Amino acid sequence: MKKFLIAFISIITLYSCDTTNDSDNNLSKKSGGTIKMNLERNIVSLYPPNIEHFATMTVSSQIYEGLVKFNSKTMELEPALAKSWESNDNYTSYTFKLRQGVYFHETKDFKARPVTAEDVKNCFTELAIAKNANFYAKFLTKKILGAEDYVASIKNGDQSIKEIEGIKILNDSTIKIDLTNPFNGFERLLTIGIFVIYPTEIFKDGDYLNLNQAIGTGPFKIKSIKDGEAIELVKNENYWKKDIEGFDLPYLDGISFTFNDKQEEINKFKNKELDLIKDIPIDQLDNILPSIEEAKAGNNADFNYLSSQGLDVKLMYFNHKKEVFQNLYVRQAFNYAIDRQKLVDSILLGDRNIASHGLVPKTDAFGNFEVKGYNYNPEKAKELLTKAGYPEGKGFPEITFHTIKRSIDSITVYESAKMINETLGIKVNVNSDRTIEELFQAYNDTNHDLDIWRYNWIADYADPENFLQLFYGGNSSGYSNETFKTLFEQATIEPNIQKRYELFSKADQALIDDAAFIPLLYNDLIYLTNKNLKNFHPNPIDYRDLREVYFAKKEQ
């Protein structure tokens, strides 16, 4: 058996430390304060199967917990509601032992009760049959033994299949999950925000949009909600985890989320009304930073500059349903016509990395993941467009690039469109009138008529699969590729981790060779924080674990 038990410092060691405490409720001297941050996208649902975008995950990850989690500092996997887990030798079966004595939040409408294996089973079943299905709901049904048959029986009104075959409760604190195929990394998948555990009975009335019904086991719980304006979270006084000295977590009293556009966010941060900000538009850098180099060196008195290599890619999708983009030479010509290095050096002032590989950003975490991407080659771009039947752009239809109301994205797309026009002679318009939500709705409409649109993907979990699944199965661009599909499927069932990465690398190369999309930039994550904010750890997937974050207190 493959065992995964994370051993923490023993109770004896914990309590041999100096745990001098001035209060009766086991609070550390670090305790207190409310962190204030902004999200550009409003939260409309905290029903776990609906949790798909970053803003919702940022809020929900404070309220809910899953079986396992990533350590935000080291990015190593560690226990959450499961205190340990193990797999069989070929990674087709995983057994999780739950932490005992963990309770769901108590509210005026819900009495706190302990978490059991039955809750895990109910949550995974709810996700599989989610009425408002998301990608990972479909993903889960393909992974767990018998899940597809169970979902089909529910849809067909067939009562012969009573439960998902691959989810077995061994006792109140132990659950076993059997998979359809080997999956060396299933536990990493469970770090995604939809695989959290909650009392499913609270959503039985189908009111998935009632944010006040968000009840989990996390370090914070709902305090108040102003629809479209703010969400206030308050400390969970009964949270199960202690710090290394045995003091209660979380340290913070609460979290305040507001929902404003980037300009308002910047203004509030400058006025010290926010404690943290990420992604500063290029046209605002001079108003906030002395320079990127000086900020990195710590030469800023008002805030901390923090950064992390990001598992984050900016790209543009082709609409493969349109005849003009079914031509490989056209797609390749577009890729060779964009000078990504110029975008980074001259337009973005060095504040990004060129997407010179594939869809998956290059990182040491994925081993020798080599993909040869596109370099800037205007002559080759012109040659390819001529091969496609459009010499110097003659006869090519006028097209539109679609982006959002946001400086970095708009600048990048505008400059890319300009390069296509100047190199290939193609008339390219840019539409930047939509919000993130409006563009999301537009390209997810099965009948949409968009030509090319911007897309930004931040990994939900640290694995190449999380990027490449964007082109597997149904996707909004209408793209399909049997070579890619075969390699992707082989990788997902390969038990050897290095061979798995090699197959994913080949799958990524298949997408690049076919010019399935236009990779533009990889994004390092940059944050500015309150000078007194401590223990905030940037990480490649922007997972914000605020349990041990605190404000340094000024000496009296």
KEMARDREN-409083 format. One line per field, with one value per residue (C-alpha): residue number from 1; x, y, z. Coordinates in Angstrom, 2 decimals. Example, Ala and Ser with C-alpha at 12.3 -4.5 7.8 and 13.67 -1.06 7.14 Angstrom:
2
pos: 1, 2
X: 12.30, 13.67
Y: -4.50, -1.06
Z: 7.80, 7.14
//
This chain:
556
pos: 1, 2, 3, 4, 5, 6, 7, 8, 9, 10, 11, 12, 13, 14, 15, 16, 17, 18, 19, 20, 21, 22, 23, 24, 25, 26, 27, 28, 29, 30, 31, 32, 33, 34, 35, 36, 37, 38, 39, 40, 41, 42, 43, 44, 45, 46, 47, 48, 49, 50, 51, 52, 53, 54, 55, 56, 57, 58, 59, 60, 61, 62, 63, 64, 65, 66, 67, 68, 69, 70, 71, 72, 73, 74, 75, 76, 77, 78, 79, 80, 81, 82, 83, 84, 85, 86, 87, 88, 89, 90, 91, 92, 93, 94, 95, 96, 97, 98, 99, 100, 101, 102, 103, 104, 105, 106, 107, 108, 109, 110, 111, 112, 113, 114, 115, 116, 117, 118, 119, 120, 121, 122, 123, 124, 125, 126, 127, 128, 129, 130, 131, 132, 133, 134, 135, 136, 137, 138, 139, 140, 141, 142, 143, 144, 145, 146, 147, 148, 149, 150, 151, 152, 153, 154, 155, 156, 157, 158, 159, 160, 161, 162, 163, 164, 165, 166, 167, 168, 169, 170, 171, 172, 173, 174, 175, 176, 177, 178, 179, 180, 181, 182, 183, 184, 185, 186, 187, 188, 189, 190, 191, 192, 193, 194, 195, 196, 197, 198, 199, 200, 201, 202, 203, 204, 205, 206, 207, 208, 209, 210, 211, 212, 213, 214, 215, 216, 217, 218, 219, 220, 221, 222, 223, 224, 225, 226, 227, 228, 229, 230, 231, 232, 233, 234, 235, 236, 237, 238, 239, 240, 241, 242, 243, 244, 245, 246, 247, 248, 249, 250, 251, 252, 253, 254, 255, 256, 257, 258, 259, 260, 261, 262, 263, 264, 265, 266, 267, 268, 269, 270, 271, 272, 273, 274, 275, 276, 277, 278, 279, 280, 281, 282, 283, 284, 285, 286, 287, 288, 289, 290, 291, 292, 293, 294, 295, 296, 297, 298, 299, 300, 301, 302, 303, 304, 305, 306, 307, 308, 309, 310, 311, 312, 313, 314, 315, 316, 317, 318, 319, 320, 321, 322, 323, 324, 325, 326, 327, 328, 329, 330, 331, 332, 333, 334, 335, 336, 337, 338, 339, 340, 341, 342, 343, 344, 345, 346, 347, 348, 349, 350, 351, 352, 353, 354, 355, 356, 357, 358, 359, 360, 361, 362, 363, 364, 365, 366, 367, 368, 369, 370, 371, 372, 373, 374, 375, 376, 377, 378, 379, 380, 381, 382, 383, 384, 385, 386, 387, 388, 389, 390, 391, 392, 393, 394, 395, 396, 397, 398, 399, 400, 401, 402, 403, 404, 405, 406, 407, 408, 409, 410, 411, 412, 413, 414, 415, 416, 417, 418, 419, 420, 421, 422, 423, 424, 425, 426, 427, 428, 429, 430, 431, 432, 433, 434, 435, 436, 437, 438, 439, 440, 441, 442, 443, 444, 445, 446, 447, 448, 449, 450, 451, 452, 453, 454, 455, 456, 457, 458, 459, 460, 461, 462, 463, 464, 465, 466, 467, 468, 469, 470, 471, 472, 473, 474, 475, 476, 477, 478, 479, 480, 481, 482, 483, 484, 485, 486, 487, 488, 489, 490, 491, 492, 493, 494, 495, 496, 497, 498, 499, 500, 501, 502, 503, 504, 505, 506, 507, 508, 509, 510, 511, 512, 513, 514, 515, 516, 517, 518, 519, 520, 521, 522, 523, 524, 525, 526, 527, 528, 529, 530, 531, 532, 533, 534, 535, 536, 537, 538, 539, 540, 541, 542, 543, 544, 545, 546, 547, 548, 549, 550, 551, 552, 553, 554, 555, 556
X: 0.00, 1.15, 0.70, 0.50, 0.57, 1.77, 3.29, 3.03, 4.75, 3.39, 1.09, 3.84, 6.19, 3.52, 2.77, 6.41, 6.76, 6.20, 2.45, 2.19, -1.19, -2.82, -6.38, -8.69, -9.66, -6.25, -5.56, -2.07, -0.60, -0.81, -4.60, -6.90, -7.64, -9.61, -7.89, -9.46, -9.16, -10.99, -12.22, -13.03, -15.72, -18.94, -19.88, -23.30, -23.18, -21.22, -22.90, -19.77, -20.61, -20.89, -17.43, -15.45, -13.74, -10.94, -13.00, -15.46, -12.65, -10.90, -13.98, -15.10, -11.65, -11.99, -15.39, -15.06, -12.37, -11.70, -10.00, -6.55, -4.98, -1.81, 0.57, 0.53, 4.22, 5.76, 2.98, 3.29, 0.15, -1.00, -4.00, -7.15, -10.33, -8.53, -5.76, -4.18, -4.75, -3.33, -3.63, -3.22, -0.15, -1.66, -3.46, -6.98, -8.18, -7.73, -8.73, -9.11, -9.24, -11.11, -10.03, -12.41, -14.01, -14.41, -17.75, -19.65, -20.29, -23.28, -25.72, -29.16, -30.66, -28.16, -26.98, -23.33, -22.68, -19.55, -18.29, -18.57, -17.72, -21.39, -20.88, -17.97, -20.07, -23.01, -20.84, -19.15, -22.51, -24.03, -21.16, -21.59, -25.28, -24.98, -27.98, -25.82, -23.09, -19.56, -16.55, -15.22, -18.55, -18.20, -14.53, -15.35, -17.90, -15.24, -12.77, -14.84, -15.98, -19.69, -20.28, -21.28, -23.77, -25.25, -25.65, -27.22, -29.71, -30.72, -31.27, -33.27, -35.42, -34.06, -34.10, -32.09, -28.73, -28.94, -25.44, -22.05, -20.26, -16.81, -17.64, -17.68, -18.08, -15.94, -16.91, -17.90, -14.39, -13.10, -14.10, -12.74, -12.86, -12.31, -11.39, -12.15, -8.46, -5.12, -4.67, -1.41, -2.48, -6.11, -5.47, -4.08, -7.30, -9.17, -7.55, -9.83, -12.46, -15.46, -14.24, -15.07, -17.19, -20.38, -23.78, -25.62, -29.01, -28.78, -29.20, -32.08, -34.50, -32.47, -31.62, -28.09, -27.83, -28.37, -24.87, -25.88, -26.26, -22.51, -21.68, -18.42, -15.67, -13.22, -11.46, -14.03, -17.80, -20.34, -21.07, -22.89, -23.51, -24.31, -25.23, -22.73, -20.88, -19.28, -18.99, -17.88, -16.45, -15.86, -13.52, -14.78, -14.32, -14.55, -11.98, -10.12, -6.55, -4.03, -0.74, 2.61, 2.44, -1.06, -2.89, -6.22, -6.37, -7.13, -5.33, -7.49, -10.88, -12.31, -12.00, -13.70, -14.19, -15.36, -16.24, -14.86, -13.15, -9.36, -9.15, -11.26, -9.19, -5.98, -7.40, -8.49, -5.12, -3.30, -5.64, -4.87, -8.44, -7.20, -4.43, -3.59, -3.67, -2.64, -2.12, -1.30, -2.08, 0.96, -0.40, -0.64, 2.84, 4.44, 1.72, 2.42, 5.93, 9.25, 10.13, 9.76, 13.47, 13.40, 10.18, 11.73, 14.67, 12.27, 12.74, 9.17, 8.16, 4.40, 3.94, 5.53, 6.28, 5.75, 5.91, 5.69, 6.22, 2.72, 0.90, -0.96, -1.24, -2.78, -3.89, -6.29, -8.78, -9.59, -13.19, -12.57, -16.16, -15.29, -13.95, -11.07, -9.65, -9.97, -6.94, -3.75, -1.59, -3.75, -3.48, 0.28, 0.67, -1.10, 1.22, 4.40, 3.19, 3.05, 6.24, 5.73, 9.08, 8.09, 4.83, 6.80, 9.69, 8.08, 4.39, 4.33, 7.67, 9.03, 6.04, 5.30, 7.08, 6.63, 4.66, 7.54, 6.59, 3.08, -0.14, 1.56, 4.00, 7.47, 8.15, 10.51, 7.45, 6.64, 10.10, 11.56, 8.42, 9.76, 7.49, 8.74, 6.52, 6.34, 8.97, 8.45, 9.06, 7.21, 8.59, 7.43, 4.05, 3.64, 4.73, 2.19, -0.63, 0.22, 0.07, -3.34, -4.51, -4.36, -1.17, -0.54, -3.91, -5.86, -9.29, -9.01, -12.22, -12.22, -12.10, -12.48, -10.43, -12.52, -11.13, -12.36, -12.46, -9.08, -5.83, -3.34, -5.63, -6.76, -3.23, -1.99, -4.85, -4.70, -0.98, -1.40, -4.09, -1.81, 1.00, -1.31, -2.45, 1.05, 2.65, -0.13, -2.19, -5.37, -7.92, -8.37, -10.83, -10.77, -13.85, -13.04, -16.53, -17.38, -16.78, -15.25, -18.72, -20.11, -17.26, -17.54, -21.24, -20.54, -18.02, -19.92, -23.01, -23.04, -24.18, -21.58, -20.02, -16.81, -13.69, -10.88, -11.08, -8.70, -8.60, -6.68, -6.20, -4.78, -4.26, -6.75, -4.20, -0.53, -0.64, -0.29, -3.66, -5.31, -4.18, -4.56, -8.12, -9.12, -8.91, -10.20, -13.82, -16.25, -14.72, -15.99, -13.61, -14.98, -11.49, -10.78, -7.60, -7.43, -3.65, -3.96, -6.97, -5.15, -2.03, -4.09, -6.06, -2.88, -1.32, -4.29, -4.09, -0.28, 0.74, 4.41, 4.56, 7.51, 6.03, 2.76, 4.45, 6.19, 2.85, 1.31, 4.31, 3.65, -0.04, 0.87, 3.23, 0.40, -1.70, 1.18, 2.01, -1.64, -1.71, -4.88, -4.66, -2.35, -0.22, 0.77, 2.16, 2.96, 2.21, 4.27, 1.99, 2.77, 1.21, 1.50, 0.50, 0.10, 3.55, 2.30, 0.73, 2.71, 2.71, 1.02, 2.67, 2.31, 2.24, 1.87, -1.90, -2.76, -4.19, -4.78, -4.52, -5.24, -5.30, -1.90, -1.83, -1.66, -0.94, 2.26, 1.42, 3.26, 5.44, 4.08
Y: 0.00, 3.56, 5.52, 9.28, 10.32, 13.76, 13.69, 16.87, 17.78, 15.72, 17.05, 16.63, 18.77, 21.37, 21.88, 21.81, 25.10, 28.40, 28.86, 31.83, 33.40, 36.48, 35.38, 32.54, 31.62, 30.42, 33.38, 34.11, 37.59, 37.56, 37.39, 40.17, 42.42, 42.14, 41.82, 43.86, 42.80, 43.38, 41.01, 42.32, 39.73, 39.55, 36.35, 35.03, 31.54, 29.67, 26.33, 24.14, 22.53, 26.07, 27.15, 27.67, 31.06, 32.56, 35.16, 32.56, 30.18, 32.94, 33.41, 29.78, 28.49, 30.42, 28.84, 25.28, 22.62, 19.44, 16.20, 17.55, 20.93, 22.51, 24.22, 27.79, 28.28, 24.98, 23.82, 20.36, 18.34, 18.13, 16.85, 18.87, 17.01, 13.75, 13.16, 10.50, 8.62, 5.73, 4.24, 0.74, -0.06, 0.83, 3.97, 2.74, 2.93, 5.58, 5.32, 8.46, 8.50, 11.55, 13.82, 13.35, 16.13, 18.54, 20.36, 22.30, 25.97, 26.76, 29.42, 30.56, 28.06, 25.20, 23.43, 22.42, 18.72, 16.62, 15.73, 12.04, 9.82, 10.05, 13.77, 13.02, 10.52, 12.93, 15.81, 13.76, 12.35, 15.85, 17.05, 14.19, 14.93, 18.72, 20.42, 23.39, 21.20, 22.50, 20.97, 19.21, 17.57, 15.82, 15.22, 13.49, 11.15, 9.88, 9.24, 7.42, 3.85, 3.64, 7.41, 7.69, 4.84, 6.40, 9.83, 8.27, 6.38, 9.58, 11.38, 8.47, 8.11, 4.61, 3.66, 0.44, 2.11, 3.48, 4.90, 5.39, 2.05, 3.52, 5.46, 3.17, 4.12, 1.76, 3.39, 6.86, 8.19, 6.17, 6.37, 4.44, 5.73, 3.35, 4.76, 3.59, 3.84, 4.40, 8.03, 8.88, 12.33, 11.85, 13.41, 16.55, 16.85, 16.95, 20.29, 22.05, 24.25, 22.16, 19.04, 20.50, 18.95, 20.62, 19.54, 18.83, 19.04, 22.85, 23.01, 20.53, 23.37, 24.16, 27.71, 27.67, 31.45, 32.07, 33.02, 32.81, 29.04, 28.62, 26.37, 24.50, 23.63, 26.36, 28.99, 31.67, 31.79, 34.19, 37.28, 39.56, 40.06, 43.16, 41.80, 42.95, 45.15, 43.23, 39.94, 39.95, 36.79, 36.28, 33.93, 30.40, 30.21, 26.41, 25.83, 22.53, 23.53, 25.03, 26.74, 25.15, 26.59, 25.27, 28.58, 28.89, 29.54, 31.61, 34.63, 37.14, 38.20, 38.42, 39.06, 41.86, 41.36, 44.19, 44.04, 46.98, 47.47, 47.65, 51.44, 51.67, 48.87, 50.79, 53.98, 52.17, 50.48, 53.80, 55.25, 52.27, 51.01, 47.62, 45.40, 43.49, 44.04, 41.86, 42.55, 46.24, 47.64, 48.87, 52.40, 52.59, 51.33, 54.78, 55.95, 53.15, 51.76, 53.61, 50.97, 47.20, 46.75, 49.02, 47.42, 43.95, 45.23, 46.38, 50.09, 51.07, 52.35, 51.90, 48.26, 44.86, 43.68, 39.91, 37.69, 34.06, 32.09, 31.61, 28.64, 31.18, 31.56, 34.25, 33.06, 33.74, 31.18, 30.72, 29.98, 26.66, 26.57, 29.34, 28.15, 30.59, 29.25, 25.64, 26.34, 25.27, 27.71, 30.64, 29.63, 29.17, 32.51, 34.31, 32.67, 33.62, 37.20, 38.18, 39.53, 38.33, 39.65, 43.14, 42.78, 42.01, 44.46, 47.53, 47.28, 45.50, 46.91, 43.50, 42.60, 39.20, 36.26, 35.28, 32.08, 30.49, 26.92, 25.55, 25.81, 24.62, 27.14, 25.69, 24.90, 22.62, 21.02, 19.19, 17.78, 17.83, 19.23, 20.39, 21.94, 23.97, 27.00, 29.85, 32.53, 35.82, 35.21, 37.71, 36.33, 32.82, 34.21, 35.89, 32.72, 30.63, 33.09, 32.93, 29.11, 29.47, 31.39, 34.96, 36.61, 39.89, 39.37, 39.78, 38.20, 37.54, 38.55, 41.41, 39.93, 41.04, 40.22, 40.22, 41.22, 42.76, 46.12, 45.74, 47.51, 44.61, 42.40, 45.22, 46.47, 42.97, 42.21, 45.63, 45.26, 41.69, 42.84, 45.65, 43.14, 40.86, 43.83, 45.18, 41.81, 40.05, 42.90, 41.66, 44.13, 43.34, 45.16, 44.95, 44.83, 45.64, 46.64, 43.52, 42.71, 39.34, 37.91, 39.23, 37.79, 34.47, 34.30, 35.27, 32.53, 29.88, 30.45, 27.40, 29.63, 32.36, 34.04, 35.43, 35.28, 35.28, 36.02, 36.43, 33.86, 33.67, 30.40, 30.04, 26.43, 25.08, 22.48, 21.98, 19.43, 19.70, 17.98, 21.08, 23.14, 20.57, 19.64, 23.01, 21.33, 17.91, 17.10, 19.91, 23.39, 26.79, 27.03, 23.91, 22.41, 18.68, 16.71, 12.92, 12.82, 15.20, 13.30, 9.96, 11.33, 13.12, 9.98, 7.89, 10.40, 10.46, 6.70, 6.42, 5.48, 6.52, 10.25, 11.02, 9.03, 10.83, 14.21, 13.07, 12.10, 15.41, 17.17, 15.37, 16.27, 19.94, 19.76, 18.32, 21.42, 23.75, 21.95, 22.26, 25.92, 25.22, 28.61, 31.61, 31.41, 34.93, 35.30, 33.47, 35.48, 35.75, 36.68, 40.05, 41.36, 44.54, 44.15, 46.19, 46.62, 45.07, 42.01, 38.89, 35.21, 35.84, 33.44, 33.98, 30.72, 29.60, 28.90, 32.01, 29.87, 32.21, 30.35, 33.06, 30.87, 32.02, 35.45, 38.24, 41.94, 42.80, 44.93, 48.17, 48.21, 50.39
Z: 0.00, -0.73, 2.50, 2.80, 6.46, 7.34, 10.80, 12.76, 16.00, 18.83, 21.50, 24.09, 22.02, 21.40, 25.03, 26.11, 24.26, 26.00, 25.71, 28.03, 27.36, 28.81, 28.10, 29.02, 25.47, 24.20, 21.92, 20.64, 20.93, 17.12, 17.25, 16.15, 13.22, 9.98, 6.63, 3.83, 0.20, -3.07, -5.76, -9.22, -9.80, -7.79, -5.95, -6.97, -5.45, -2.79, -3.52, -3.86, -7.25, -8.64, -7.47, -10.68, -10.87, -8.80, -6.93, -5.64, -4.68, -2.73, -0.56, -0.40, 0.62, 3.87, 4.62, 3.34, 3.56, 1.62, 2.55, 1.66, 0.91, -0.39, 2.00, 0.69, 1.45, 0.26, -2.13, -0.60, -0.06, 3.56, 5.54, 6.03, 6.99, 6.25, 8.77, 6.54, 3.30, 1.32, -2.15, -3.50, -5.59, -8.97, -7.81, -8.53, -4.93, -2.22, 1.44, 3.58, 7.38, 8.65, 11.45, 14.37, 16.42, 13.47, 13.40, 10.76, 11.51, 13.67, 12.49, 13.56, 11.11, 11.46, 14.60, 14.52, 14.09, 13.50, 10.02, 9.09, 6.14, 5.16, 4.49, 2.16, 0.25, 0.04, -1.22, -3.94, -5.02, -5.07, -7.23, -9.70, -10.21, -9.82, -11.41, -12.36, -13.83, -14.16, -15.87, -12.81, -12.09, -15.44, -14.73, -11.43, -13.00, -15.40, -12.58, -9.94, -10.57, -11.37, -11.26, -14.93, -14.59, -11.47, -13.08, -16.18, -14.01, -12.23, -15.52, -16.93, -13.81, -13.27, -9.58, -9.93, -9.13, -5.61, -5.16, -6.79, -6.76, -6.19, -3.00, 0.03, 3.69, 5.80, 9.10, 10.40, 9.91, 6.93, 3.28, 0.28, -3.29, -6.22, -9.62, -13.14, -14.12, -12.37, -11.34, -9.58, -8.42, -7.46, -4.05, -5.75, -7.72, -4.41, -3.52, -6.03, -4.44, -5.50, -3.67, -0.27, 2.46, 3.65, 5.02, 1.76, 3.48, 3.62, -0.18, -0.46, -1.21, -4.34, -3.25, -4.64, -4.80, -1.08, 0.07, 3.72, 3.33, 2.94, 5.90, 6.14, 8.60, 7.61, 9.72, 8.87, 8.45, 6.97, 9.06, 6.64, 2.93, 0.88, -2.51, -5.14, -2.65, 0.21, 2.08, 5.70, 7.25, 10.96, 12.80, 13.44, 17.22, 17.11, 14.38, 14.84, 14.03, 16.47, 15.69, 16.52, 20.07, 20.67, 20.21, 18.43, 14.71, 12.79, 14.21, 12.34, 13.69, 10.20, 6.47, 4.54, 0.78, -1.46, -5.16, -7.14, -10.48, -10.67, -10.61, -7.46, -5.94, -6.61, -5.13, -1.97, -1.59, -1.94, 0.71, 2.98, 2.83, 1.57, 2.92, -0.24, -3.99, -6.94, -10.66, -10.94, -14.41, -16.29, -16.59, -12.79, -11.90, -11.72, -9.33, -6.87, -7.31, -7.44, -10.07, -10.29, -9.55, -6.50, -5.26, -5.52, -3.47, -0.75, -1.37, -0.61, 2.79, 2.60, 1.62, 1.04, -2.51, -2.83, -5.88, -6.95, -10.12, -11.44, -12.92, -14.99, -18.77, -20.94, -24.37, -27.19, -28.47, -32.16, -33.08, -34.84, -36.03, -38.50, -41.82, -41.94, -38.65, -39.74, -41.92, -40.07, -42.04, -40.89, -37.24, -37.50, -39.32, -36.47, -33.93, -35.79, -36.38, -32.68, -31.11, -27.54, -26.37, -27.49, -25.56, -22.43, -22.83, -24.39, -23.55, -20.19, -18.96, -18.06, -15.90, -17.56, -19.21, -22.84, -23.50, -25.42, -24.56, -24.68, -22.75, -19.56, -18.01, -17.54, -13.89, -11.98, -10.36, -13.61, -14.26, -17.77, -19.40, -22.76, -25.37, -28.33, -28.82, -31.33, -31.79, -33.63, -37.35, -39.55, -42.80, -41.98, -40.92, -44.34, -46.12, -44.22, -44.91, -48.61, -48.43, -46.83, -49.92, -48.55, -49.91, -48.02, -46.35, -49.59, -49.38, -45.64, -43.82, -41.32, -37.81, -34.19, -31.11, -27.93, -24.55, -21.29, -19.55, -17.89, -18.68, -18.86, -20.92, -23.17, -23.85, -24.65, -27.03, -28.74, -29.38, -30.64, -33.05, -34.26, -34.92, -36.91, -38.98, -39.65, -40.40, -42.30, -43.69, -42.00, -40.68, -36.97, -34.73, -30.93, -28.71, -25.06, -23.95, -21.93, -18.28, -17.35, -16.71, -19.99, -22.06, -20.20, -21.06, -24.66, -25.49, -23.52, -25.64, -27.93, -30.80, -30.26, -33.29, -31.72, -33.92, -31.36, -27.63, -24.69, -21.93, -18.68, -16.82, -13.31, -12.26, -9.75, -8.72, -9.57, -12.38, -16.20, -16.54, -15.10, -18.10, -20.85, -19.87, -21.39, -24.82, -23.84, -24.52, -25.20, -25.28, -26.30, -29.29, -30.96, -31.21, -31.46, -32.14, -31.94, -31.39, -28.45, -27.10, -27.18, -25.47, -22.83, -22.01, -21.84, -19.45, -17.11, -16.48, -16.36, -12.77, -13.14, -12.45, -14.76, -17.65, -16.96, -17.34, -20.54, -22.09, -21.04, -22.60, -25.90, -25.65, -25.17, -28.15, -30.26, -29.45, -30.33, -33.58, -34.56, -33.50, -31.54, -29.81, -29.42, -26.25, -25.22, -21.72, -18.53, -15.46, -12.31, -9.44, -7.84, -4.65, -2.65, 0.99, 4.14, 5.69, 8.93, 7.28, 8.15, 7.10, 3.74, 1.30, -2.47, -4.43, -8.06, -7.86, -5.81, -2.99, -0.05, 3.24, 5.84, 8.93, 10.22, 8.64, 11.21, 11.67, 13.51, 16.49, 17.06, 20.13, 22.92
//
